[in-house]
Amino acid sequence: MANGPSYGFDTLQIHAGSSPDPATGSRQTPIYQSTAFVFQNSEHAARLFNLQELGYIYSRLTNPTIATLQERIAVLEGGVGAVCCSSGHAAQIMALFPLMKPGKNIIASTRLYGGTVTQFSNTIKRFGWSAKFVDFDDFESIKNAVDKDTQAIFCEAIANPGGYITDLDEVAAIADKAGIPLIVDNTSATPYLCRPIDHGATIIVHSTTKYLTGNGTVTGGCVVDSGKFDWTKSGKFSSLSEPEPAYHGLKFAETFGEMAFTFHGIAIGLRDLGMTMNPQAAHYSLLGIETLSLRMEKHVANALKVTNWLESHPAVDKVTYAGLESSPYFERVEKICPKGAGGLFTISLKGGYDSCVKFVDNLDIFSHVANLGDSRSLVIHPASTTHRQLTTEQQRAAGTGPEIVRISIGIEDSDDLISDLKQALDKTVK
Ligand SMILES: *Cc1c(COP(=O)(O)O)cnc(C)c1O
């Protein structure tokens, strides 16, 4: 079907990128569980390998089921192209790979998913890359952190785990002025609540593991390109603007124009890094995305009800949900994600670490897991789990001190969620 911009989100989340299977008429996108695809003849094979013709070669690079998912996410985000990969963390490496070289750095928000802080503070150093973490509410310090080796700015739209909202327009303006791309992790917001490209972002990354799939079945990631960045202007992004030795001297920007970043991600990123999504995972994610808007509406409605109730419970010190008037980010919701502040927030318990552990262990409907964005309500105590690799200082900067519990509100009945929270909280004060 045509993915005309005239179609609404609810239509596109079901139809974008998919059409009945040409061979069988299958209405649902088939799972093309095949490693390789037959060339029509040697001439056809040569054209595919030269990127002169689009088609399928080998599933490390491209696969029809995954291509459908890529197009659907690209359309929902308002981008020109997308590359799916094996996880959200793979997507982050895939997004940085075309931009970075040894000695280069990125500016990253202190308020990021814990695993991202770890990836950026330690693992990327093995590639000779580094990250400078700054407070993204302090625009001056973002500006001041940019130096001649800075290749990108990285933040989350709705930042995990506290539900902080980043003023994407302000941060995009800083990136623009510095002549570098803004990469936004849009996992917690999803394109239904926020479209970072509309706020000036260059590249979007997703953990499709979370809300996009929405049912806790598969890990996956996606990199979406806005197609708006001029890779040739500054000379900083030579892998895109200059002859690329890894692809027999091809100049990606000159050859592919606005699709340069996406083609680079497939032809070099997936080919050589091999962080490929599998067709089964793409299938589950495609099924999930069909109901994205319905689920996000319910996540937001439930989160609002539950956080309002939590604020009044005597065991609770603080609730950080940007949908609450008490949040310093309340005003930003209207600007950045007017349909709602998502389903993710933290609470701090007056009883500290011990109360948190007791609370988590006594919940019944909520599952204690290291995941978020599921249709089920989930809870975790970051200081003892996802964020335990971080120093207490880093934990506090990320909003995950020892007294903090992260809650990912599902789409169950809100009254049931509240009574479950009540019985577990009551036990912490006994
Ligand atoms: C989960 C998550 C990631 C990492 O994604 P994986 O699929 O687990 O690799 C990155 N960013 C955010 C915001 C996440 O929630």
The ligand as a MOL file (V3000), in Angstrom:
LIG
                    3D

  0  0  0     0  0            999 V3000
M  V30 BEGIN CTAB
M  V30 COUNTS 15 15 0 0 0
M  V30 BEGIN ATOM
M  V30 1 C 16.1840 -1.6240 26.7590 0
M  V30 2 C 16.7120 -0.3430 26.2950 0
M  V30 3 C 17.8800 -0.2920 25.5250 0
M  V30 4 C 18.6460 -1.5240 25.1530 0
M  V30 5 O 17.8680 -2.3360 24.3300 0
M  V30 6 P 18.0650 -3.9420 24.2370 0
M  V30 7 O 17.0460 -4.3450 23.2400 0
M  V30 8 O 17.8220 -4.4820 25.6060 0
M  V30 9 O 19.4750 -4.1480 23.7940 0
M  V30 10 C 18.3270 0.9460 25.1170 0
M  V30 11 N 17.6760 2.0690 25.4500 0
M  V30 12 C 16.5490 2.0480 26.1850 0
M  V30 13 C 15.8650 3.3270 26.5080 0
M  V30 14 C 16.0310 0.8500 26.6340 0
M  V30 15 O 14.9090 0.8400 27.3730 0
M  V30 END ATOM
M  V30 BEGIN BOND
M  V30 1 1 1 2
M  V30 2 1 2 3
M  V30 3 2 2 14
M  V30 4 1 3 4
M  V30 5 2 3 10
M  V30 6 1 4 5
M  V30 7 1 5 6
M  V30 8 2 6 7
M  V30 9 1 6 8
M  V30 10 1 6 9
M  V30 11 1 10 11
M  V30 12 2 11 12
M  V30 13 1 12 13
M  V30 14 1 12 14
M  V30 15 1 14 15
M  V30 END BOND
M  V30 END CTAB
M  END
